[in-house]
Amino acid sequence: MKTKKILLNALLLLAAFAIFEDAMAQCAMCNETARTATEGKNENAIALNNGILYLMVLPYIMLAIIGFLWWKYGRKKKNQNIASQ
């Protein structure tokens, strides 16, 4: 049973590396396209850069909202427990 678990983890790790390599190749291509196009103030390159920033910032905003709500409701529940005792 333990060897099956190790083998499964190794297979998943290998698959993750294969996917990561393809993803990095695409990032390099987008990066180079944006870099060469921004030298001439190309509108497509500016839109590409704005899209990258949007995709980068959105998960952090969602994480901050979830963290704030977790903190707020956890604090509220803690205060209710203290008041009921």
C-alpha positions, -999 to 999 in steps of 0.1 A, spaced: 0 0 0 28 24 9 46 17 -24 14 25 -44 12 58 -26 48 67 -33 44 56 -70 12 77 -73 29 108 -58 59 104 -81 36 101 -111 17 133 -101 50 151 -96 62 141 -130 29 152 -146 32 185 -128 67 191 -142 55 183 -177 26 208 -174 49 234 -158 74 233 -187 47 239 -213 33 268 -192 67 284 -189 72 282 -226 40 301 -232 49 328 -206 83 334 -223 65 338 -257 40 363 -243 67 382 -225 89 385 -256 59 396 -277 50 423 -251 85 435 -248 91 440 -285 57 455 -291 59 481 -262 90 497 -278 67 511 -305 38 519 -281 17 492 -297 -19 492 -283 -21 454 -284 10 451 -262 -4 476 -237 -37 456 -236 -17 424 -231 2 439 -202 -30 452 -186 -45 417 -190 -15 401 -173 -18 426 -144 -55 419 -141 -50 381 -139 -22 386 -114 -41 409 -90 -75 392 -90 -65 361 -69 -49 383 -43 -80 405 -40 -102 374 -36 -79 359 -10 -79 392 9 -118 393 9 -120 356 21 -94 363 48 -113 394 60 -146 376 61 -130 347 80 -115 370 105 -147 390 109 -170 360 115 -144 343 136 -141 373 158 -179 377 160 -184 340 170 -156 344 196 -174 374 211 -207 355 212 -191 326 230 -175 349 256 -208 367 261 -228 335 266 -205 322 293 
